[in-house]
Amino acid sequence: MPLHSVSPLYAAAELRAYEHRTNHAFAPAAQSAHEAAEIARSEGDMEAWWNMTFVQAENLLDAEEFAACAALASELVDGPHSAVEPQAKALTYILVAKARQGAGLLEEAADAARAAAQLVTDDDDIEIQVKARQALIAVLADSGRLDDAWAECLELAEVVSTEVDDQLIGKVYWVIGNVAFLCNKVQEGLKYHELAATTFSPARNLDVWAKFNKASAAMRLAAEVADTDTLRCIERAELATDVIGGSSNDYLLMKLNRAHWNLLAGDAGAAIELLDQICADPDKPSPQIIGEACLLLGRAQSAIGNLDAARASLLLAVEYFESSGAQQRADQAREYISAEA
């Protein structure tokens, strides 16, 4: 539909969707995008319907409605009005990958990320290539396939060029640093996260700044790097999220970071208090998050000599990790159980 023939009803719904998204009100943004899509469908504009349904799926992902996002994005890829442009299909597969990862369906997420990467191979699609590979690396790392993830990282590093936006380059360094930490390449992890930090600015994008500092703190803590830089990452993430708000998972991950910091600093009691809060409602977090919380809780309980409780927590960690396909993390939880035997 040409721009001049867009109806006032459609234009108003579209505007509401973008306004809500700007304000991080993702659930209302998804609803407004759905309304705009239905108006476009009723007016026979299937291109506008597709575009606004994609926006709806994006907002469902950010609202952590993972099952709904995956179902809707899959409909866009495979439905009767699926896009013919490979770039649009690739971006939609990336949404599917992220949603399935959030739901703990790691193998399905990897399949979707690979499908996205295979759709865009030209130099003109460099940014979409990077996003697809990022999604694949995140899933491979989450599922413990670290050798595969690192091999993808090395390929991704070669793909990045000066033509890519600084924020996207920063996200590339970020994900490579994450995998380096997971592979116990701590110095390389620190190097890539420092490179990422130079590209991000709280003035340019406070949301990305908050998420990066939260994730960098988590990776540093996992590598048992409990220095002043790690504490600074925790504090930056907390401060930025207080300003802009965040999802329930954002707050849980920050609480997990604080608990991990307390444990490494020798305050197991404070760590247990925070971890009990996370584990109190296991239906809310993703299986990966609750698994990490149970693993840390078991370590903290062991530190204060409560070995029976520690074993129970570690067994729960194994269960949650296995349910999401994170076999390597499940094996690590079992190692802690064996150490306590």
N, C-alpha and C positions, 0 to 999 in steps of 0.2 A: 504494500500500500504506500503510495507516495506520501511524503511528509505532510502536504497540504490537506490530505484527505483523512488524517488521523482524527478519530472522534474525540470530543472533549472528555467523555467518560474514560476512554482508554488513556488519554494523556494524563488525566488526574490520578488514575490508579498507578500508572508508571512512575509519576513524580513521587507519590507517597512511598512506593517501594524503595526508590533511591534515597529519599530523605530518611526513612527508617534505617536503611543500611548505613548511611553516614553516621547516624547516632548509635550504631551498634545494637539496634533493636532488631535482631535478626528474625525472630519469629513473626512479628508484625510485617517485616519486609517481605518474608516469604508469602504471607497471606495477601498482601497488596499485589505482589507479582502474579500470584495465582489469579486474582481478580482481573488484572490487566490481560493475562493470557486468555481467560474465558471471554472477555469482551472482544479481543482480537479474533478468536475462533468464531464467535457469533457474527462477526463482520466479514468473515471469509478471508482474513489476512493470516495465513498459516505461517508466514515468515515471522511476523510479530508474535504470534502464539509461541513459536519455537524459542525465540529470543527471551521472552518473558518467563517461559517455563524453565529455561536455563538459569535465569536470575533467581527464580524460586528455588531451584535445586542448590545453587550456591549458598543461599541464605539458610536453607535447611541444614546444610553441612556446618555452617558457622554456628547455628543454634544447637548443634550436636544431636540433631534428629537423623541419625546415621541410616537407619533402615529406610526411612521415607526418602532421604536424599538418593540412596542407591537405587531404589525402585524407580524414582522419577527420572534420574539420569539414564538408567538403562532403557527406559521407555523412549527417551530422546534418541538414543543410539540405534535402537532396533525397531522402533515403531514405524507406522506407515508414513509418518511425516519426518523421518530422520533426515538429518542434514546430509547433503551430498558432498560438501566441502570437507576434505580430510582434516583441515585445521580445526573446524568446529567439532568434528567427531572426536578428535584427539583430546581437545579440552574437556569434552563430556566424559570420555573414558577416565581422564584424570580425576574428575569429580567422583566417579564410581569407585576408583581405587582408594581415594581418601576416605570415602564413606565406609567402604568395606573394612578398611584398616581400623577406623574408629569403632566399628562394631566387633572387632576381633576376628574378622574373617580374612586372615592374612594371605592364604593361598589364592583366594578369589581376587583379593586386592592386587596381588602381584600379576595375575593374568590381565587385569584391566590396565595396569600401568604399562605392561609390555605391549598391549594392543595400541595404546596411545603412542608409544615410542616408535612403533612400526609404521604408523600412519604418516609421520612427518620426518622426512630424511633430507629435504632440500635445505640449502643454506638460508633460504628466505624464511624458513620456519624455525630459526635457531632458538627463539625464546620458548616456543612450545616444546621443542626437543628438550631443552633444559628442564622445563617444568615436568615433562613426562619422566625423564631420568631421575629427577629429584623424588618424585612419587615412588618410583620403583625402588630406589635406594633405601628410602625410609621404610618400605614394607620389608625388604630383604633384611635390613638391620633389625627390625622389630621381631622378625621370625628367627633371628639367630644365624642367618646364612651370611656370615660376616665376610668370608672370602669372596663370595659373589658380589656382595655390596661394595667391597673395596675395589674389585675389578671394575665395577660400574663407575665408581668415583674417579678412577684414573681416566676412564674414557670421557667422563663428564668434564674433567679439568681441561682436556684437550679441545672440547667443543666450545667452551666459553671464549669469547673474544671481546674486544673493546666495543663492538657494536651492541653488546647487550647492556641493558639498563643497569646502573650501579646497584640498585636495590636487588635486582635479580642475581648479579654477580655475588653480592653479599650473601644471599641465600644459598648459592652454590658452595661458597666457602664454609658456610654454616653446616650444611649437610655433610660435606667431606670431613669437616672437623668432628662431627658427631660419630661418624663411622671409624675415624682414626682412634678416637677414645675407646670405642667398643672393641676395637682390634688390639687394644693395649699399646697403641702407638701414641703415647701420651704427649710427647713433645710435638709430634705432627698435629695432634688435636689442638693443642694450645696455639700452635702457629696459625692454623686455618681459622680458628675462632677469633684470634687477634686480627687477622685480615678481614674477617667479616665485620668485626666491631668498627673498623675504620670506614666502612661503607655505610653504616647505619647511623642515623641521627635522630634524637628524640624530637628535634624541631621539625624534621621532614615527615616522620611517620612514627608516632609514639607507640602505636599498636605493635608494629614490627620490633621496635626497640624493646618493648616489654617482653614479647615472646622470645626474642633472641637471648636476652639476659636470663630469663627463666630456664631456657633449654641449656644454655652454656653452663649455668650453675649446676644443673642436674648431671651433665656430663662430667664436669670437674669433680663433683662429689662421688660419682660412680667410680672414677679413677682414684679416689681418695686424695684429691688435691684440695685440701681444706685450708687455703691461704686467704690473705686479705682480698685478693682479686676475686676469689669465689664468693666471699661474703659481700663484696661490692656488687656482684651480679645479682645475688639474692635481693639485696636492698633496692637496687634499681628496678628490678621486676616488680617488687611489692609496691614501690612508690608509683611507678607508671600505671600499674593496674588499678591502684586506688583512684587515680585521676580519670582514666578512661573507662573503667569497669572491665569485666571479663566474664567468660563462661564459667559454669560450675567446674569444669575440668581445669581451667586456668587456676582457680583458687585452690583446688585440690593439689595440683602439681606444686604450687608455691608452698603449701603446707607440707607436702612431702619433702621439698628441698630443705625447709626449716628443720624438719624432723631429722633428716639425714645429717645436716650440719651439727645439730645438737648431739647426735650419736657419735660423730667423729670427734667432737669437742669434749667428749667424756660425760655428757649429761644424758644418760640413757633414760632417766625418769621423764625429762621434758620431751624426749623423742617419743616415748610410749604414749604420753598424754595426747600429742598431736596425731599419732598414728591410729590410736583408738577412735578418734573422731572420724578419720577417713574410713576406717573399716566398719563403722557403726551402720552405714547404709551401703552395703555392697552392690545394690541394684543400680546405683547412680553412676559410679565411675565405669570406664571401660575395663575389660578384663585385665589388660596390661597394667593399668594404674593400680587396681586393687591387688594384683599380684605383687607389684613392687612394694606396696604398703605392707602387705603381709610378710614379705621377705625382710623388710627393714624392722618390722615389729618383732619378728622372731629373733633377729640379731640383738635388738635392744633388750628383749626379755632374757636372752641368754646372758647378756652382759651383767644383769643384776641377779643372776643365779636362778631365775624361774625357768628351769629347763623343760618342765612338762608343757607350760604355756608356749614356750619357744618352739617346741616340736609341733604343737598343734597349728601354730601360725605358719610355720614353714611348710607343713603339709597342705595347708590352704593355698599358699603361694604356688606350690607345684600344680595344684588343681586348676587355679586360674590361668597360669601360664600355658598349661597344656590345652585348656579350652580355647585359647586364642591362637594356638599354633606356635607359641614362642618356646620351642623345645629347649633351646640353649639356656634360657633363663630358668626353666623348670629343672634342668640338670644342675644348675648352680645352686638352686634351693636345696636339691637333694644332697649336694656336697656339704652344705651347712648342717643338714640333718645328720649325715654320717659323722661329721666332726663332733657333734654333741653326743653321739652314741657311746 
